[in-house]
Amino acid sequence: MEKRVQILELELLTDSIVFLDDNYTFPHKLLLGPEEQKGLFSNLPSLHPGGYSIAPFESLRVVRFQHVGVTGETLEFLLSNCPVLERLSLSFAKDLVKLRVTGTSMALKYLEVKYCHELSIIEISGANIVSFIYCGQLIDLRLNNVLLLVEVSIYKWGTFAEFIWLALSQLSCCLSHLETLKLDIRGAVYNQNHAFPTLSNLKHLELLVDADYSLSLGRLASFMKAAPYLLNLVLGLGFSTSNEDMEIPEKVSKQPHHFLKLVEIAGYRGHECCVEHVRYLVENAVALEKIIINPVRFWCRPTGIERNALLENEEENARDHAIQHLKKKVPSSVEFVCL
């Protein structure tokens, strides 16, 4: 580390086809200081005093671990000994159960945690975190005094009926200053009696939804009403049922939104429920300048999964439908783009 390495990336996926299968445990003893290391590495010339010093990692700015078994204690030690570390990304960390990021003395600004199937608690308190991305099972997310946090993404595994209210509750301390919010709300139930908190600074909203959910438009309307100054909206359209059983979302009354300028519809298919989402946005986003139709489903999944011919055929059919049918429903004053 005397060469002042700034980026440390470890991706140690085995040959197994099971993405959760990793057996490499990070040797936390490497994080010890030179004095502590003397007894551990006395038989290794390159690590002997006068050779390279492994720790502390004073110059590291970015750490990315994939399929590396690290514990919460190891990560806390790493964070406390990396004074300029700004980005930490963890994927498939099999030994991670609890992660704590606390204290304003840490330089960490960007935290990403994905597919850590044993993880149950993430605590971020009094830290300088600006962006937080999480993908995995439902966890106990504890946020406190995160005044700089402006971007949050939460993509969950499985379905949970009360997920919207759980997420908004967990994020309650930072909702007023969030600028970007990305949520996977597929399978979540919309309760019309619950009032959404105001997202007064939100400029970018990304939602993964079940397009064929009967109350999908009402839920979308509530999010838009809660974010009066929203500029960009991305809707990822999924489906909870087969083509034969798809419901068309119930219509909702007009609620004009005066700031929304850009809409992207991802995962578009030529189903009536998808068309209804576009129609609602075109009718209610009175300042809309551009709408992008993207048949590709971008949402999180482990890398390495190849796209198949059936999926590509679906996407091509969706493009044809968007150009031939959907475009006619969009006013000429709004730029229409199909990717």
Buried (B, 14 or more C-beta within 10 A) or exposed (E): BEEEEEEBEEEBBEEEEEBEEBEBBBEBEBBBEEEEBEEBBEEEEEBEEEEEBBBBBBBBBBBBBBBBBBBBEBBBBBBBBBBEBBBBBBBBBBBBEBBBBBEEEBBBBBBBBBBBEBBEEBBBBBBBBBBBBBBBBBBEBEBEBBEBBBBBBBBBEEBBEEBBBBBBEBBEBBBEBBBBBBBBBBBBBBBEEEEBEEBEBBBBBBBBBBBBBEBBBBBBBBBBBBBBBBBBBBBBBBBBEEEEEBBBBEEBEEEEBEBBBBBBBBBBBBBEBBBBBBBBBBBBBEEBEBBBBBBBBEBBEBEEEEEEEEEEEBBEEBBEBBEEEBBEEBEEEBEBEBE
